[in-house]
Every structure is written in structure tokens, then in C-alpha cells.
């Protein structure tokens, strides 16, 4: 079972195992491709929008404007909405439904280097036996905008229920195609990740450059983490884990639910934005390290929070690592793993305290990819061992973690023979079974207005407990 809270509180969780003035456009043509239409005589059903925020698909002229940089002209294929965010790119070849719904992409305009996107459509919001989404990492698109070179207008896949264009429009997310993504990525690699805007059906005006909204000035974790505890039950397991929700992916929950052991432990999830916003969560973790022997495992943002709690510092990478094929070296075994990644910050390994050491290192840019305590069951990874989508080379880390929690629980059984860590059935019945109070992305400008109205200083980082 997994429970998630807005503040770091322990809960229970049950798991088993747009022409441009004065500027020459880079690209002015729109390329589309057609594929076999999806069958309509199947029982599959298009997901119902969670709220009325979408628009009809727009196919107007569109612009991708990079702040203090080039302007790329193309065509819209998503919602008719203007947005601002941080432009980042991913080199992943597949998995666009999972990437777009990953809470770690909140506030970002996602550029796909893969030339053709949308050819296998968008699957339904079906759930598995544990109540987790089968094909998405969260119920809604988290990226504020989508940029592709060539969008498939028709799609073909047995799980598909709608097109990428229809999905983006329904979710209120603008998307642009017919742009030179190679030039965009080259610029971002040379200049680093930067602010950008997507405008639909409008002419670019340089005076609008000051209207860019920087997502780094917004507490993004607060936007994607649950506001109340919720519970995920496997039906086959009998273990518990406390999960600090910073925007956890569904497949992390699934990876924990799918491993049946007796255990007690703490897990810190992935999430978006600057880890230094989560100072209350860092304080909670630091207190945990000082007062408990519980096994701890962090992934992505969770890894950075473990590093901060240990006393290390974090740095912002030039353009981050977002791909499904990044090699990482395990410094304890000498083995290289191909990993799935999505992050713009990293732990500075040179600032680690003496009782921690590097666990993994990135073989592309030599950045830190993991840390481990020298004597206690505390470790974390910057990459995603659950890899949805991506390789599963490092999925064994979940097993390693659960083995450490099993050992901890066995030791507690000796010291406290009458200890019962099973969740209270009444509490389980009362808890929600999915995310609570998480507002879908409406664009960074809308998000900034919401922050001004509601106050942006509340602390993120929900802690949940899991039991399988």
C-alpha cells in the first residue's frame, strides 16, 4: 500500500511484488505522414477528461520562440493555447505517452529528437489489478508544450484510442510540428536549457520576450504531489513502505507493488524542478537518518534530496540528461548499465560527507548518478531503474532495496516480537486509492497566476507508507 501527503507525514501503503517580423524562419513546411487507421470495433474506450480544460485541435500557424534566440515556424497540432516554459529535449525513440505524463516534465516544453512522433497513437487510461495506470505515469500530460519534427496524423496500435493531436488538444497542451528539431537541439546543447514559448496563430513580437515565465521560480513539486494520503494495495503482499511523494511515476509504484516481501522502509520519489525548494522534506530526511535505521531508497529528485539531506550540494546541468540509452558505471561492481533518465539537476559528488560514497557515474558527462552510505542501507540513483519506457538493466535495485527492508524487518521482529506493522484495515478503507488534489498543467503562465493567488511557499514532499 502507498500513501502520499502534501507535507512529509507518514501514511500507509499496501504493495505486493506560429510569419515572423524581421526574422527568417528555420523551417516553413509541414510534413505529415499517414498510417493505417486504428480499428473501431474493439471494446477500447477513449479516456474521459478529468476536467473541462481542452480545446478543439488547432492546425494554425505556430511559433516556437526561444528567449534571446531563434524563432522556429511550424504548424500547430494540439490545443490553441500559448504557453511558456523551459525548453528541454529527449532523445528517446519510443515512450512518448509515458514521457509526456511523467511529473518530472512539469513546466517544460518537451522537444523530441525522434523525427516521427505519434505513429502508434495514445492508449486508454486503463488501470491494472493494483489500480495503477497501465500506460501512463500520471493521469494527465505534465509537459506544458510539445515540439516534434513530423507528427503522424493517423496511427495504428492495438492499445490506441486517440491520436497524439487529439490527446494534446483534450489536455489543453499546445503542440507544434514542421520545425527543424535538429537545429533546436543543437542550439540547446550549445546554449543550455533555456526559456521558450509556443504561440498559436499569432505573429512573433520581440517585445513579448519579457513575458517568459521561468519554472525554476515556481515550486513545481507542490503542484504534482498528492495533497492527501492514498493507498495502493497489491492483494498479494504483506509489506509496508513510506513513500515521500514529489511527483512519483506510476511505474515506481508498480515496481514496488510487484515485489512481495515483508519489509519496512522509506522511498523518495522522482519529481520536477529545483530540489532546493524541498527544504522541509530535506529536513525530514536528515532527521530520519539521525534517528532511524530504516532502509532508504531515492530515485531522480529523490536521489538529489537524499544527497542534500546527507550534506552534499546539487548543481544545475547545462542541458540535463533525458533519454533511454545513457550508460552508467556501477562503481561497486565495474558493470555498465544502460539507463533511462529525465533530470536537469545533479548531486555534486565532491561535496559528499565521509560516510557516503559515489555509487554510479554517468559515462557521457561524468556526472553523479548515485550515492550509497558506507555502512547503512541508504542509497539513491539519479536514473530510473523502473524505466518506463526504457531498458530494465538496473531494475534489480528494487530487489536489493526490498532485501534490505526484509533484513530490517526481521531484526525488528527479534527485538520486538509482538510488533505488528500491518496497516489498520479501517484506515485502508478510508484512504483514497489515487492521487488527491493534483491539478493538471494549464501552462506556466496560468501556473504563475495560480501561485500568486494561492501562495507559493507551501512545502511539497509527501511521505507515504507502503505495505505489500
N, C-alpha and C positions, 0 to 999 in steps of 0.2 A: 504494500500500500504506500502511496506517495501523497504527502500533504504539502501544500505550498502557501506561504503567507507573505504579505507586503513587507512586514518587518521581520527581522531574524528571530522568529519564535518557533519552537519545536512543535511539529504536528505528527500525525501518524500516517503511515503508508503501507499498503499491503502488496507485496510483489512475489511472483514465482519466477522460475528462472528465465520644331516651324521654320518672301525673298529678303535679304539682309542688307541694310544700308551700309555702303562703303566697305563691304567685306565679300570676298569671293567664296562661295560655298565650296566645301571639300567634295561633296557628292550631291547631285541634283536628281538622281534617278532612283526609282523604286523598283526593287526586284521582288517578285513573289514566286512561289512555287506551289504546285498543286499535287496532292497525293490522293490516294483512294479515300472516298468518303467513309466515315465510320458507319457501321451498321446501326439501324434504329429499331430493330425488332428484338432488342435484348431487354432484360429487366433492369438495366442500369438506369440511374436517375441522376439528373443534374442537381448538384447541391443547392440548397436554399440559402439565399443571402442572409447573413446574420443580422444585418441592419440595412436600411434604405440609404445607401451612400453611393451607389454606382451611377453610371451614365450610359446611354447607348454608345456602342463603339464609334469612335471618331476616326475618319480617314483623311483628315485635313492635312495641310502642310504643317510641319512641326520643326522646331529647332532644339538642338542641344547646345546650350551656351556654357562654356567653361569660364569661370571667373578669371579675368586678366589673360584670357587665352583665346583659342579659336572658337568659331561657331560652326556647327555641323547641321546641314539642312537635310531633312528627310520627310517621311510621312508618318502620321500617327496611326496606330492600330489598337489603341487602348481607350481609356477614359479621356473625355475632353476636360482636362484639368491641368493647371500649371503648378509645378512643384519645384522645390529647391532641396538640395541635399548634398552629401559628399559623393563624388563620382569615384567608384571603385570598379575593378574588373575581376572576372573569374575566368580561368582557363579550363574549367570543367567541360567535358564533352557532352555529358548527359546529366540528368537530375535537375532540370530547371524547376519542376514543381517543388522539390524539396528545398532547393536553394532559395527560391522566392518566398517560401513560407518560414524560413529559418529566422527566428527572432534576432539573431546576431546581425542581420542585414537591416535592422530598423534604422530609418533615417538616411539610407543610402540609395543612390541611383546606380543600379547594377548593370554593367556593360558585359555582355557575353562575347568572348573571343571566338567561340564556335560559330562558323558562318551561318548555319541554318538552325533556327530555333522554332519549336512549336510543331514539328512534324508528327509527334506522337500525341498531341493534344494534352488535355488536362483530365486527370482521373476524378472520380467521385470522392466525396468526403466520407466514404465508408469507414467503419471502425472495426477493429479486431476483437477477439474474445475478451481482451482486457479493457475494452472501451477506448483504446488509443487509435488515432487516425492512421490508416494503413499507408497512405501515400503522401501525406503532408507532415511537416514538422510543427505546424500550428494551424489553427482554423482559418487564418486569413493570410493574404500576401503581406509581408513585412517590409519589403523594399518599397521606397516611395516612387520609383520610376524604373523603367526597363528600356535598355538600348540593345538592339540587335542589328546585324548587317542585313539579314534576309529572314523574314518571318514566313512560315508556312501557313497559307490561308486555309488549306484543308489538312486534315490529319487522319491518321489511321493507327489505332491501337485498341486492343480488346478491352482495356480498362478506361478508355477515354469517354467523356460525356460532353465535353465542350472544347472549343478552340482556345488557344492562348489569348487571342484577341478578345473573345467573349469573356474570358475569366478576368483579364485585366480591367475591362470596362465595368463588369459587375462589381469588382472590388474597389472601383474608384481610383485605379492606378494608371497614370498615363504611360504610354509606351511609344517608342519611335523606331522606325526601320528605314533602310535605304541609306544608311550612313556608313562611312568607312571606319569600322571598328578597329582596324589595324592602326590607322592614324590616331585614333583616340587613345588606344592602349600605349602606343609609342610615346605620346605626349604625357600620359600619366606616369609611365615608367621613368621618364626623364625629369619631370617636374614634381612627381609625387602625387598622392591622392589629393584632390582639390575640390572646392565647391563648384557646383554646376546647377543649371536649371533646365527644365524641359518646359517649353511653351508651345501651346497648340493653337494654330490658326492665327497667330499674331506675327507682326514684324519685329525683329530684334531692335532694341533701343539700348545703346551703351549706357545711358543714364540709369537703366534699371539694374546695373551691376551691383549697386549698393543694397539691393533688396535680397541678396543672397542670405540664406539662413544657415548658420553653422550648427550641425547636430552635436558637435562636441561641447556646445554650450548648454546642452539640454541633458537632463538626467534620463537617459533612454531606458535604463534598467527599470526605473519606476514605471515606464509605460508598458513594459512587456511581462512583468512578473505578476503573479496572481495576487489578488488583494485579500483572499481568504484561503484557508487551508482546503485542499481537496485530496481525495483518496483514490488510489488506483489499486485494484485487487487482482491478483493472479488466479485465485481459486485453487492453486496447487501448492503454493509455497507457504512458509511459516516464518518468514524473516521480516525485520524492520530496518529501515534506513531513514535518517534525517536528510532531506534534500533541500538545500538552500537554493531557491528559485531565483535566477537572474535572467530568465528567459529560456527555460530548458526546452530542448528539442524532444519531440515525441519519441524518437528512436533511442534517446538516452533512457527514457522511462522504460521503453520496451526492452532494452538491453539489460536493465536491472530486473524487470519483471520476469524475464525469461530464464533467470538463473536461480534455481531453488536451493537454498541453503538456510540454515539458521544463522542469523547474523545481526549484529548491532553496529551501526556506523554512520558517518556523515558524508554526504556527497554535495559538491558545489557545482552548479550547472554552468553552461555557456550563457552568453548574453551580449548585448550590443554596447558600444560606446567606451568611454574612458573609465578604467577601473577605479581611479581615484575618487569618483563620485560615490563609491560604495563604502565610505569610511565607517559607517556603523556596522556593516557586515564584516569588514576587516577587523574591527574591534572585537566582534563576537567570536571570530575565528581565533584571534590571538588569545582571548580568554580560554577558549576551548583547548588550545594547545597547552596552555599552562595548567589547566585543572583536570584534564581528562586524558585517558589513554585510548580513546575511541579511534578506530581506523578512519582516515580521511582520504578522499579522492576528489580532485578537481579537474575539470575539463574546460579548455578555452578561457573564457573570462574567469571561470572558477580557478584555473591554474594561476592566473595573474593575482587573484585575491589571496590564494594560498601564499604566493610569493610576498605580497605586501604584508600579510599577517606575520610571516616569518621574519620580516625586517628588510627585505630587498626592495628595490625600486623598479618601476616599469617605465618603458620608453615607447614613443610612437614610431612605428616603422615608416619608411619613405612612402611605400605604396602597399604595404601589407602582403599577406600570403593568402590567396583564395584560389584553391584548385583541388583536384582529387588525385594528384600524382606527385606529391612533394616528398623527396627522400629524407628520412630522419635516421640518425645513427643512435642506437641504444649503447650508451657508454658503459653499461654494466656487462653486456654480452658481446659487443662488437658487431651485432647484427644490424642490417639496414632495413627499415620498413618504409613502404610507400604509403603515404598518409593523405587524408582529407583535411583541408584547413580552411578557415574563414576568420581572419583576425587582422587588426591594424595596430595592435599593441603587443609588446613582448616584455618578459621579465629580463632585467639586466643581471645576468649570471655573476658578474663581477661584484655585485653587492649582496650576494647571499651570505648569511651568517655561517659560522663554522660548523653548526650541526646539520646543515643542508648541503647537498651537492647536486651538480647537474645530472640529469637522468637521460635526456635526449637532446641532440643538437641538430639543427637544420643544415643539411649538406649543400643547399643552394646559397644561403646567405650567412650561414654560421650563427644564426640567432638561436636563442634558447628555446627548446621545445618541451622541456620537462624538468622537474626537480623532484628530489626524494630526500626524506630525512635519513640520517645515517643510522639511527637505531630504533626509530618508531615507525609504525605503519602509516606514514603520511607521504603521499606522493601526488603529483599532478602532471598533466600533459597539455601542451598548447594545441596540439592537433586533436582530431575527433576519432577516437578508436571505434566508435559505433558507426561512422562513415555511411551516412545515408544521404546522397549516394557517394560511392567511392569504395576503395579497397578495404578489406577486412583484416589486413596483416596484423594489426595491433588490437583486435577485439579481445584477445586473451587477457588484456589488462583488467577487464571487468571480472574475469575469473580470479585473477590474482588479488583483486580488491576484496572480493567476497570470501576468498580463502582466509584473508587476514581478519575479516569480521567474524568468520566462523571460529577462528582461534580465540579471538577476544571473547566471544560469547561463551565458549567452552570454559575459558578461565574464570569468567564471572559465575558460571554455574557451580564451580568448585568453591569459590569464595562466598557465594550467596546461593545456597542450594534451593531456597524457596522463591528465588526471583522469577517472576513471570513477566516477560516482555511482550506478550500478545496484546494486540490493540483491543480496547474496550469495544465490544460489539455495538453498543448504543452510540458511541462516538463515531464509529464507522458508518452507521446508518444515517447519522445527522450530517456528516461531511459531504460537500459537493463532490462530484465524480469527474469534473473537468475544470479548466481554468476559470477563475472568477474575477470579473471586473477588468479584464484586459481589453482596451479599446483598440479597434483596428486602425492601421495607419491611414491618415487622411492627408498626407503631405506635410512636409516640415513647417510650412507657413501656418497651416491650421494647428499643428502641434505647438508652435511657439505661442499662438494666441491662447490655446488651451492652458499652457503653462502660466501665462500672465494672469489668466482668470482664476486658476485654482492654486497657484503657488507651486514652485518647482523644487522646493527644498525637502520634501518628504523623502525618507530613506527607502531604497529598494532592498532587495535581498531577502527573499522569503525562505524560511527554513521549513523543511518538511520531514516527516519521518516515514520510512518505508518498511513495510513488513511483507514478507512473502511466505 
